[in-house]
Amino acid sequence: MIHVLNNVLGAEELRAINGLLPGIGFADGRVTNTGSSVKRNLQAPQEDPVNARVAQIARDALFRHPELRVLAQPRSAARATVVRYEPGMTYGWHVDEALFTSTPPMRSDLSCTIFLSPRDGYDGGELVIQLGAQELSYKLDPGQAILYPSTTIHQVAPVTRGVRVAAITWLQSWVADAQKRELLVQLEEARARAGTADPRLTVLLASLRTNLFRMWADT
């Protein structure tokens, strides 16, 4: 389940974030993955107060986005981190960490990248996700985001010109099983398509979705 989310950040939010970015004190991205031989980027330290302001804007935008609520059933999210790629920087093939050592620990079910740089402002820098034998490549407009399973092997392709800036975060879903989440998404689509033409069908679909969520949700 890989989904592009449109209009996560509005024009005012993008202006606010762009005004904050120059104040971030970027550091070597390997500080959070010291053993990595493939991570070559810059990122904002978690304690950076400017990053915290950007992270709050990003979190609020994600959690109110209607598609994300349906697709992810989000229970919690890691604080977003602003990452920066300059020419020659990349993050080679890897899988995201399964658990974040927060209090309490947070499982990463879904990864999310919010694009902040104009597409024509840099070359390379695509987010490339392996799906079976395929490699899917994404380079989105500022304010768009991509949501994908944290279990996938993926990379950020080398940047060859310009600067790529994005905000990344991870979500723990109320429903750990990806197949069950997908069934809930399909039921929500079926309920929406049923509309009001058959009120009984609408109620039954809503009941089915709600009660499956009740059965499957982590509590």
CYANA upper distance limits for C-alpha pairs under 8 A (distance plus 0.5 A):
  1 MET  CA    148 TYR  CA      6.66
  1 MET  CA    149 PRO  CA      7.23
  1 MET  CA    182 GLU  CA      8.17
  2 ILE  CA    146 ILE  CA      7.72
  2 ILE  CA    147 LEU  CA      6.28
  2 ILE  CA    148 TYR  CA      5.04
  2 ILE  CA    149 PRO  CA      7.62
  3 HIS  CA    146 ILE  CA      6.23
  3 HIS  CA    147 LEU  CA      5.73
  3 HIS  CA    148 TYR  CA      7.05
  4 VAL  CA    144 GLN  CA      7.70
  4 VAL  CA    145 ALA  CA      6.34
  4 VAL  CA    146 ILE  CA      5.00
  4 VAL  CA    147 LEU  CA      6.88
  5 LEU  CA     67 GLU  CA      7.69
  5 LEU  CA     68 LEU  CA      8.06
  5 LEU  CA    144 GLN  CA      6.26
  5 LEU  CA    145 ALA  CA      5.54
  5 LEU  CA    146 ILE  CA      6.38
  5 LEU  CA    147 LEU  CA      7.81
  6 ASN  CA    143 GLY  CA      7.76
  6 ASN  CA    144 GLN  CA      5.36
  6 ASN  CA    145 ALA  CA      7.17
  7 ASN  CA    143 GLY  CA      6.21
  7 ASN  CA    144 GLN  CA      6.10
  8 VAL  CA     61 ALA  CA      6.38
  8 VAL  CA     62 LEU  CA      6.76
  8 VAL  CA     65 HIS  CA      6.96
  8 VAL  CA    114 ILE  CA      8.47
  8 VAL  CA    143 GLY  CA      5.97
  8 VAL  CA    144 GLN  CA      6.18
  8 VAL  CA    145 ALA  CA      7.17
  9 LEU  CA     13 GLU  CA      6.25
  9 LEU  CA     14 LEU  CA      6.71
  9 LEU  CA     58 ALA  CA      7.95
  9 LEU  CA     61 ALA  CA      6.71
  9 LEU  CA    142 PRO  CA      8.38
  9 LEU  CA    143 GLY  CA      4.90
  9 LEU  CA    144 GLN  CA      7.48
 10 GLY  CA     14 LEU  CA      6.68
 10 GLY  CA    143 GLY  CA      7.13
 11 ALA  CA     15 ARG  CA      6.69
 12 GLU  CA     16 ALA  CA      6.68
 13 GLU  CA     17 ILE  CA      6.63
 13 GLU  CA     57 ILE  CA      7.66
 14 LEU  CA     18 ASN  CA      6.48
 14 LEU  CA    116 LEU  CA      8.09
 14 LEU  CA    142 PRO  CA      8.12
 14 LEU  CA    143 GLY  CA      7.35
 15 ARG  CA     19 GLY  CA      6.65
 16 ALA  CA     20 LEU  CA      6.92
 17 ILE  CA     21 LEU  CA      6.66
 17 ILE  CA     54 VAL  CA      6.50
 18 ASN  CA     22 PRO  CA      8.14
 20 LEU  CA     24 ILE  CA      7.73
 20 LEU  CA     50 VAL  CA      7.01
 20 LEU  CA     54 VAL  CA      7.83
 21 LEU  CA     50 VAL  CA      8.13
 23 GLY  CA     50 VAL  CA      6.96
 24 ILE  CA     44 ALA  CA      6.90
 24 ILE  CA     48 ASP  CA      7.50
 24 ILE  CA     50 VAL  CA      6.28
 24 ILE  CA     51 ASN  CA      6.90
 25 GLY  CA     44 ALA  CA      6.74
 25 GLY  CA     45 PRO  CA      7.99
 25 GLY  CA     48 ASP  CA      7.69
 26 PHE  CA     42 LEU  CA      6.30
 26 PHE  CA     43 GLN  CA      5.70
 26 PHE  CA     44 ALA  CA      5.18
 26 PHE  CA     45 PRO  CA      7.37
 26 PHE  CA     84 ARG  CA      8.37
 27 ALA  CA     31 VAL  CA      8.33
 27 ALA  CA     42 LEU  CA      5.86
 27 ALA  CA     43 GLN  CA      6.02
 27 ALA  CA     44 ALA  CA      6.67
 27 ALA  CA     45 PRO  CA      7.24
 28 ASP  CA     40 ARG  CA      8.21
 28 ASP  CA     41 ASN  CA      6.91
 28 ASP  CA     42 LEU  CA      5.31
 28 ASP  CA     43 GLN  CA      6.88
 29 GLY  CA     33 ASN  CA      7.99
 29 GLY  CA     39 LYS  CA      7.50
 29 GLY  CA     40 ARG  CA      7.12
 29 GLY  CA     41 ASN  CA      5.66
 29 GLY  CA     42 LEU  CA      5.07
 29 GLY  CA     43 GLN  CA      5.51
 29 GLY  CA     83 VAL  CA      8.35
 30 ARG  CA     34 THR  CA      5.52
 30 ARG  CA     35 GLY  CA      8.24
 30 ARG  CA     36 SER  CA      7.36
 30 ARG  CA     39 LYS  CA      6.81
 30 ARG  CA     40 ARG  CA      7.61
 30 ARG  CA     41 ASN  CA      8.12
 33 ASN  CA     39 LYS  CA      8.42
 38 VAL  CA     90 THR  CA      8.01
 38 VAL  CA     91 TYR  CA      6.06
 38 VAL  CA     92 GLY  CA      5.27
 38 VAL  CA     93 TRP  CA      7.75
 39 LYS  CA     90 THR  CA      6.94
 39 LYS  CA     91 TYR  CA      4.89
 39 LYS  CA     92 GLY  CA      6.75
 40 ARG  CA     89 MET  CA      5.74
 40 ARG  CA     90 THR  CA      5.76
 40 ARG  CA     91 TYR  CA      6.21
 41 ASN  CA     83 VAL  CA      7.68
 41 ASN  CA     84 ARG  CA      6.70
 41 ASN  CA     85 TYR  CA      5.84
 41 ASN  CA     86 GLU  CA      8.03
 41 ASN  CA     89 MET  CA      5.95
 41 ASN  CA     90 THR  CA      6.65
 41 ASN  CA     91 TYR  CA      7.40
 42 LEU  CA     83 VAL  CA      6.20
 42 LEU  CA     84 ARG  CA      5.51
 42 LEU  CA     85 TYR  CA      6.86
 43 GLN  CA     81 THR  CA      7.42
 43 GLN  CA     82 VAL  CA      6.25
 43 GLN  CA     83 VAL  CA      4.71
 43 GLN  CA     84 ARG  CA      6.44
 44 ALA  CA     48 ASP  CA      7.09
 44 ALA  CA     51 ASN  CA      6.75
 44 ALA  CA     81 THR  CA      6.67
 44 ALA  CA     82 VAL  CA      6.00
 44 ALA  CA     83 VAL  CA      6.93
 45 PRO  CA     51 ASN  CA      7.99
 45 PRO  CA     81 THR  CA      8.26
 46 GLN  CA     51 ASN  CA      7.47
 46 GLN  CA     52 ALA  CA      7.73
 46 GLN  CA     79 ARG  CA      8.42
 46 GLN  CA     81 THR  CA      7.48
 47 GLU  CA     51 ASN  CA      8.24
 47 GLU  CA     52 ALA  CA      7.88
 48 ASP  CA     52 ALA  CA      6.88
 49 PRO  CA     53 ARG  CA      7.00
 50 VAL  CA     54 VAL  CA      6.95
 51 ASN  CA     55 ALA  CA      6.43
 51 ASN  CA     81 THR  CA      7.22
 51 ASN  CA     82 VAL  CA      7.12
 52 ALA  CA     56 GLN  CA      6.70
 52 ALA  CA     79 ARG  CA      8.21
 52 ALA  CA     80 ALA  CA      8.41
 53 ARG  CA     57 ILE  CA      6.97
 54 VAL  CA     58 ALA  CA      6.72
 54 VAL  CA     80 ALA  CA      8.28
 54 VAL  CA     82 VAL  CA      8.37
 55 ALA  CA     59 ARG  CA      6.50
 55 ALA  CA     79 ARG  CA      6.47
 55 ALA  CA     80 ALA  CA      5.17
 55 ALA  CA     81 THR  CA      7.09
 55 ALA  CA     82 VAL  CA      8.41
 55 ALA  CA    167 ALA  CA      8.26
 56 GLN  CA     60 ASP  CA      6.58
 56 GLN  CA     79 ARG  CA      8.29
 56 GLN  CA     80 ALA  CA      8.29
 57 ILE  CA     61 ALA  CA      6.68
 58 ALA  CA     62 LEU  CA      6.65
 58 ALA  CA     80 ALA  CA      7.52
 58 ALA  CA    167 ALA  CA      8.22
 59 ARG  CA     63 PHE  CA      6.60
 59 ARG  CA     77 ALA  CA      8.21
 59 ARG  CA     79 ARG  CA      8.11
 59 ARG  CA     80 ALA  CA      7.66
 60 ASP  CA     64 ARG  CA      6.81
 61 ALA  CA     65 HIS  CA      6.78
 62 LEU  CA     68 LEU  CA      7.23
 63 PHE  CA     68 LEU  CA      7.52
 63 PHE  CA     69 ARG  CA      7.17
 63 PHE  CA     74 PRO  CA      8.30
 64 ARG  CA     68 LEU  CA      8.43
 64 ARG  CA     69 ARG  CA      7.91
 65 HIS  CA     69 ARG  CA      7.00
 66 PRO  CA     70 VAL  CA      7.02
 67 GLU  CA     71 LEU  CA      6.49
 68 LEU  CA     72 ALA  CA      6.07
 68 LEU  CA     73 GLN  CA      7.92
 68 LEU  CA     74 PRO  CA      8.37
 69 ARG  CA     73 GLN  CA      5.68
 69 ARG  CA     74 PRO  CA      6.86
 70 VAL  CA    185 VAL  CA      6.76
 70 VAL  CA    188 GLU  CA      8.15
 71 LEU  CA    181 ARG  CA      7.66
 71 LEU  CA    182 GLU  CA      8.03
 71 LEU  CA    185 VAL  CA      6.59
 72 ALA  CA    110 LEU  CA      7.90
 72 ALA  CA    171 LEU  CA      8.27
 72 ALA  CA    173 SER  CA      6.34
 72 ALA  CA    181 ARG  CA      7.81
 73 GLN  CA    173 SER  CA      5.77
 73 GLN  CA    174 TRP  CA      6.29
 73 GLN  CA    175 VAL  CA      7.44
 73 GLN  CA    181 ARG  CA      8.25
 74 PRO  CA    171 LEU  CA      6.78
 74 PRO  CA    172 GLN  CA      6.45
 74 PRO  CA    173 SER  CA      4.93
 74 PRO  CA    174 TRP  CA      6.57
 75 ARG  CA    171 LEU  CA      7.82
 75 ARG  CA    172 GLN  CA      6.07
 75 ARG  CA    173 SER  CA      5.49
 75 ARG  CA    174 TRP  CA      5.64
 76 SER  CA    106 MET  CA      8.15
 76 SER  CA    171 LEU  CA      6.29
 76 SER  CA    172 GLN  CA      5.82
 76 SER  CA    173 SER  CA      7.54
 77 ALA  CA    106 MET  CA      8.49
 77 ALA  CA    169 THR  CA      7.43
 77 ALA  CA    170 TRP  CA      6.13
 77 ALA  CA    171 LEU  CA      4.83
 77 ALA  CA    172 GLN  CA      6.68
 78 ALA  CA    100 PHE  CA      8.46
 78 ALA  CA    106 MET  CA      8.21
 78 ALA  CA    169 THR  CA      6.21
 78 ALA  CA    170 TRP  CA      5.91
 78 ALA  CA    171 LEU  CA      6.94
 79 ARG  CA    169 THR  CA      6.89
 80 ALA  CA    167 ALA  CA      6.49
 80 ALA  CA    168 ILE  CA      5.83
 80 ALA  CA    169 THR  CA      5.06
 80 ALA  CA    170 TRP  CA      8.28
 81 THR  CA    167 ALA  CA      5.87
 81 THR  CA    168 ILE  CA      5.87
 81 THR  CA    169 THR  CA      7.08
 82 VAL  CA    165 VAL  CA      7.50
 82 VAL  CA    166 ALA  CA      6.20
 82 VAL  CA    167 ALA  CA      4.83
 82 VAL  CA    168 ILE  CA      6.95
 83 VAL  CA    165 VAL  CA      6.18
 83 VAL  CA    166 ALA  CA      5.99
 83 VAL  CA    167 ALA  CA      6.63
 83 VAL  CA    168 ILE  CA      7.84
 84 ARG  CA    163 VAL  CA      7.47
 84 ARG  CA    164 ARG  CA      6.22
 84 ARG  CA    165 VAL  CA      5.06
 84 ARG  CA    166 ALA  CA      7.26
 85 TYR  CA     89 MET  CA      5.90
 85 TYR  CA     90 THR  CA      7.36
 85 TYR  CA    125 GLY  CA      8.13
 85 TYR  CA    159 VAL  CA      7.12
 85 TYR  CA    163 VAL  CA      6.15
 85 TYR  CA    164 ARG  CA      5.51
 85 TYR  CA    165 VAL  CA      6.95
 86 GLU  CA    159 VAL  CA      6.78
 86 GLU  CA    160 THR  CA      8.30
 86 GLU  CA    161 ARG  CA      7.92
 86 GLU  CA    162 GLY  CA      6.90
 86 GLU  CA    163 VAL  CA      5.35
 86 GLU  CA    164 ARG  CA      7.18
 87 PRO  CA    158 PRO  CA      7.95
 87 PRO  CA    159 VAL  CA      5.41
 87 PRO  CA    160 THR  CA      5.24
 87 PRO  CA    161 ARG  CA      5.85
 87 PRO  CA    162 GLY  CA      6.92
 87 PRO  CA    163 VAL  CA      7.49
 88 GLY  CA    158 PRO  CA      6.45
 88 GLY  CA    159 VAL  CA      6.12
 88 GLY  CA    160 THR  CA      6.43
 89 MET  CA    158 PRO  CA      6.02
 89 MET  CA    159 VAL  CA      6.28
 90 THR  CA    125 GLY  CA      7.78
 90 THR  CA    155 GLN  CA      8.34
 90 THR  CA    156 VAL  CA      6.11
 90 THR  CA    157 ALA  CA      6.12
 90 THR  CA    158 PRO  CA      4.88
 90 THR  CA    159 VAL  CA      7.03
 91 TYR  CA    155 GLN  CA      6.07
 91 TYR  CA    156 VAL  CA      5.47
 91 TYR  CA    157 ALA  CA      7.33
 91 TYR  CA    158 PRO  CA      7.96
 92 GLY  CA    154 HIS  CA      8.13
 92 GLY  CA    155 GLN  CA      5.38
 92 GLY  CA    156 VAL  CA      6.82
 92 GLY  CA    157 ALA  CA      7.62
 93 TRP  CA    153 ILE  CA      6.77
 93 TRP  CA    154 HIS  CA      5.74
 93 TRP  CA    155 GLN  CA      5.09
 93 TRP  CA    156 VAL  CA      8.36
 94 HIS  CA    153 ILE  CA      5.92
 94 HIS  CA    154 HIS  CA      6.19
 94 HIS  CA    155 GLN  CA      6.88
 95 VAL  CA    150 SER  CA      7.39
 95 VAL  CA    151 THR  CA      6.77
 95 VAL  CA    152 THR  CA      6.63
 95 VAL  CA    153 ILE  CA      5.48
 95 VAL  CA    154 HIS  CA      7.06
 96 ASP  CA    108 SER  CA      8.31
 96 ASP  CA    111 SER  CA      8.46
 96 ASP  CA    150 SER  CA      6.25
 96 ASP  CA    151 THR  CA      7.47
 97 GLU  CA    108 SER  CA      7.53
 97 GLU  CA    150 SER  CA      8.38
 98 ALA  CA    107 ARG  CA      6.27
 98 ALA  CA    108 SER  CA      5.85
 98 ALA  CA    109 ASP  CA      8.30
 98 ALA  CA    150 SER  CA      8.21
 99 LEU  CA    105 PRO  CA      6.94
 99 LEU  CA    106 MET  CA      6.03
 99 LEU  CA    107 ARG  CA      5.03
 99 LEU  CA    108 SER  CA      6.47
100 PHE  CA    105 PRO  CA      6.10
100 PHE  CA    106 MET  CA      5.61
100 PHE  CA    107 ARG  CA      6.91
100 PHE  CA    108 SER  CA      7.86
101 THR  CA    105 PRO  CA      5.46
101 THR  CA    106 MET  CA      7.37
102 SER  CA    106 MET  CA      6.79
106 MET  CA    172 GLN  CA      7.01
107 ARG  CA    171 LEU  CA      8.12
107 ARG  CA    172 GLN  CA      5.99
108 SER  CA    150 SER  CA      6.67
108 SER  CA    170 TRP  CA      6.21
108 SER  CA    171 LEU  CA      6.12
108 SER  CA    172 GLN  CA      5.78
109 ASP  CA    149 PRO  CA      6.60
109 ASP  CA    150 SER  CA      5.96
109 ASP  CA    151 THR  CA      7.98
109 ASP  CA    170 TRP  CA      7.78
109 ASP  CA    171 LEU  CA      6.43
109 ASP  CA    172 GLN  CA      5.64
109 ASP  CA    173 SER  CA      6.79
109 ASP  CA    176 ALA  CA      7.27
110 LEU  CA    147 LEU  CA      7.17
110 LEU  CA    148 TYR  CA      6.11
110 LEU  CA    149 PRO  CA      4.98
110 LEU  CA    150 SER  CA      5.27
110 LEU  CA    151 THR  CA      8.48
110 LEU  CA    170 TRP  CA      6.17
110 LEU  CA    171 LEU  CA      5.68
110 LEU  CA    172 GLN  CA      7.20
110 LEU  CA    173 SER  CA      8.19
111 SER  CA    147 LEU  CA      6.34
111 SER  CA    148 TYR  CA      5.93
111 SER  CA    149 PRO  CA      6.44
111 SER  CA    150 SER  CA      5.59
111 SER  CA    168 ILE  CA      8.10
111 SER  CA    169 THR  CA      6.61
111 SER  CA    170 TRP  CA      4.98
111 SER  CA    171 LEU  CA      6.90
112 CYS  CA    145 ALA  CA      7.22
112 CYS  CA    146 ILE  CA      6.10
112 CYS  CA    147 LEU  CA      5.10
112 CYS  CA    148 TYR  CA      7.00
112 CYS  CA    168 ILE  CA      6.23
112 CYS  CA    169 THR  CA      5.82
112 CYS  CA    170 TRP  CA      6.41
112 CYS  CA    171 LEU  CA      8.29
113 THR  CA    145 ALA  CA      5.91
113 THR  CA    146 ILE  CA      5.96
113 THR  CA    147 LEU  CA      7.39
113 THR  CA    166 ALA  CA      7.12
113 THR  CA    167 ALA  CA      6.36
113 THR  CA    168 ILE  CA      5.06
113 THR  CA    169 THR  CA      7.13
114 ILE  CA    142 PRO  CA      8.10
114 ILE  CA    143 GLY  CA      6.91
114 ILE  CA    144 GLN  CA      6.42
114 ILE  CA    145 ALA  CA      4.69
114 ILE  CA    146 ILE  CA      7.19
114 ILE  CA    166 ALA  CA      6.09
114 ILE  CA    167 ALA  CA      5.59
114 ILE  CA    168 ILE  CA      6.72
115 PHE  CA    140 LEU  CA      6.76
115 PHE  CA    141 ASP  CA      6.89
115 PHE  CA    142 PRO  CA      5.47
115 PHE  CA    143 GLY  CA      6.37
115 PHE  CA    144 GLN  CA      6.34
115 PHE  CA    145 ALA  CA      6.49
115 PHE  CA    165 VAL  CA      7.37
115 PHE  CA    166 ALA  CA      5.16
115 PHE  CA    167 ALA  CA      7.13
116 LEU  CA    141 ASP  CA      7.86
116 LEU  CA    142 PRO  CA      4.86
116 LEU  CA    143 GLY  CA      6.63
116 LEU  CA    164 ARG  CA      8.27
116 LEU  CA    165 VAL  CA      6.06
116 LEU  CA    166 ALA  CA      5.49
116 LEU  CA    167 ALA  CA      7.74
117 SER  CA    121 GLY  CA      7.24
117 SER  CA    141 ASP  CA      7.74
117 SER  CA    142 PRO  CA      6.07
117 SER  CA    163 VAL  CA      8.07
117 SER  CA    164 ARG  CA      6.23
117 SER  CA    165 VAL  CA      5.94
117 SER  CA    166 ALA  CA      7.48
118 PRO  CA    122 TYR  CA      8.16
118 PRO  CA    141 ASP  CA      6.40
118 PRO  CA    142 PRO  CA      6.29
119 ARG  CA    139 LYS  CA      7.29
119 ARG  CA    140 LEU  CA      7.07
119 ARG  CA    141 ASP  CA      6.40
119 ARG  CA    142 PRO  CA      8.25
121 GLY  CA    161 ARG  CA      8.43
121 GLY  CA    162 GLY  CA      6.24
121 GLY  CA    163 VAL  CA      7.29
121 GLY  CA    164 ARG  CA      8.16
122 TYR  CA    159 VAL  CA      7.53
122 TYR  CA    160 THR  CA      7.86
122 TYR  CA    161 ARG  CA      5.56
122 TYR  CA    162 GLY  CA      4.68
122 TYR  CA    163 VAL  CA      6.07
122 TYR  CA    164 ARG  CA      6.78
123 ASP  CA    159 VAL  CA      6.29
123 ASP  CA    160 THR  CA      5.95
123 ASP  CA    161 ARG  CA      5.50
123 ASP  CA    162 GLY  CA      7.16
124 GLY  CA    157 ALA  CA      6.41
124 GLY  CA    158 PRO  CA      6.14
124 GLY  CA    159 VAL  CA      4.95
124 GLY  CA    160 THR  CA      6.25
124 GLY  CA    161 ARG  CA      7.86
125 GLY  CA    139 LYS  CA      7.99
125 GLY  CA    156 VAL  CA      6.04
125 GLY  CA    157 ALA  CA      5.16
125 GLY  CA    158 PRO  CA      5.93
125 GLY  CA    159 VAL  CA      5.23
125 GLY  CA    160 THR  CA      8.41
125 GLY  CA    164 ARG  CA      7.10
126 GLU  CA    137 SER  CA      6.48
126 GLU  CA    138 TYR  CA      5.90
126 GLU  CA    139 LYS  CA      5.59
126 GLU  CA    156 VAL  CA      6.12
126 GLU  CA    157 ALA  CA      5.78
126 GLU  CA    158 PRO  CA      8.46
127 LEU  CA    137 SER  CA      6.18
127 LEU  CA    138 TYR  CA      5.62
127 LEU  CA    139 LYS  CA      7.06
127 LEU  CA    154 HIS  CA      7.67
127 LEU  CA    155 GLN  CA      6.38
127 LEU  CA    156 VAL  CA      5.16
127 LEU  CA    157 ALA  CA      6.98
128 VAL  CA    135 GLU  CA      6.75
128 VAL  CA    136 LEU  CA      5.94
128 VAL  CA    137 SER  CA      4.86
128 VAL  CA    138 TYR  CA      6.83
128 VAL  CA    154 HIS  CA      5.99
128 VAL  CA    155 GLN  CA      5.81
128 VAL  CA    156 VAL  CA      6.70
128 VAL  CA    157 ALA  CA      7.49
129 ILE  CA    135 GLU  CA      6.05
129 ILE  CA    136 LEU  CA      5.63
129 ILE  CA    137 SER  CA      6.99
129 ILE  CA    152 THR  CA      7.35
129 ILE  CA    153 ILE  CA      6.66
129 ILE  CA    154 HIS  CA      4.82
129 ILE  CA    155 GLN  CA      7.17
130 GLN  CA    134 GLN  CA      6.27
130 GLN  CA    135 GLU  CA      5.04
130 GLN  CA    136 LEU  CA      6.81
130 GLN  CA    152 THR  CA      7.10
130 GLN  CA    153 ILE  CA      6.11
130 GLN  CA    154 HIS  CA      6.44
131 LEU  CA    135 GLU  CA      6.59
131 LEU  CA    136 LEU  CA      7.63
131 LEU  CA    152 THR  CA      7.96
140 LEU  CA    144 GLN  CA      6.61
140 LEU  CA    145 ALA  CA      7.83
148 TYR  CA    152 THR  CA      8.15
150 SER  CA    170 TRP  CA      8.35
159 VAL  CA    163 VAL  CA      7.96
159 VAL  CA    164 ARG  CA      7.95
172 GLN  CA    176 ALA  CA      8.20
174 TRP  CA    216 TRP  CA      8.48
174 TRP  CA    217 ALA  CA      5.49
174 TRP  CA    218 ASP  CA      5.82
174 TRP  CA    219 THR  CA      8.34
175 VAL  CA    180 LYS  CA      7.64
175 VAL  CA    181 ARG  CA      6.73
175 VAL  CA    213 PHE  CA      8.08
175 VAL  CA    216 TRP  CA      6.45
175 VAL  CA    217 ALA  CA      5.42
175 VAL  CA    218 ASP  CA      6.73
176 ALA  CA    181 ARG  CA      8.28
176 ALA  CA    217 ALA  CA      8.24
176 ALA  CA    218 ASP  CA      7.95
177 ASP  CA    181 ARG  CA      6.90
178 ALA  CA    182 GLU  CA      6.72
179 GLN  CA    183 LEU  CA      6.87
180 LYS  CA    184 LEU  CA      6.89
180 LYS  CA    216 TRP  CA      8.29
181 ARG  CA    185 VAL  CA      6.81
182 GLU  CA    186 GLN  CA      6.78
183 LEU  CA    187 LEU  CA      6.70
184 LEU  CA    188 GLU  CA      6.69
184 LEU  CA    209 ARG  CA      6.57
184 LEU  CA    212 LEU  CA      8.30
184 LEU  CA    213 PHE  CA      8.00
185 VAL  CA    189 GLU  CA      6.82
186 GLN  CA    190 ALA  CA      6.65
187 LEU  CA    191 ARG  CA      6.59
187 LEU  CA    205 LEU  CA      7.21
187 LEU  CA    206 ALA  CA      8.45
187 LEU  CA    208 LEU  CA      8.47
187 LEU  CA    209 ARG  CA      6.61
188 GLU  CA    192 ALA  CA      6.73
188 GLU  CA    205 LEU  CA      8.40
188 GLU  CA    206 ALA  CA      8.18
188 GLU  CA    209 ARG  CA      7.66
189 GLU  CA    193 ARG  CA      6.62
190 ALA  CA    194 ALA  CA      6.56
190 ALA  CA    205 LEU  CA      7.92
191 ARG  CA    195 GLY  CA      7.12
191 ARG  CA    202 THR  CA      6.28
191 ARG  CA    205 LEU  CA      6.15
191 ARG  CA    206 ALA  CA      7.07
194 ALA  CA    198 ASP  CA      7.43
194 ALA  CA    201 LEU  CA      7.64
194 ALA  CA    202 THR  CA      6.65
195 GLY  CA    199 PRO  CA      8.45
195 GLY  CA    202 THR  CA      7.27
196 THR  CA    202 THR  CA      7.35
198 ASP  CA    202 THR  CA      6.88
199 PRO  CA    203 VAL  CA      6.80
200 ARG  CA    204 LEU  CA      6.66
201 LEU  CA    205 LEU  CA      6.60
202 THR  CA    206 ALA  CA      6.69
203 VAL  CA    207 SER  CA      6.49
204 LEU  CA    208 LEU  CA      6.54
205 LEU  CA    209 ARG  CA      6.65
206 ALA  CA    210 THR  CA      6.56
207 SER  CA    211 ASN  CA      6.49
208 LEU  CA    212 LEU  CA      6.56
209 ARG  CA    213 PHE  CA      6.66
210 THR  CA    214 ARG  CA      6.69
211 ASN  CA    215 MET  CA      6.73
212 LEU  CA    216 TRP  CA      6.60
213 PHE  CA    217 ALA  CA      6.12
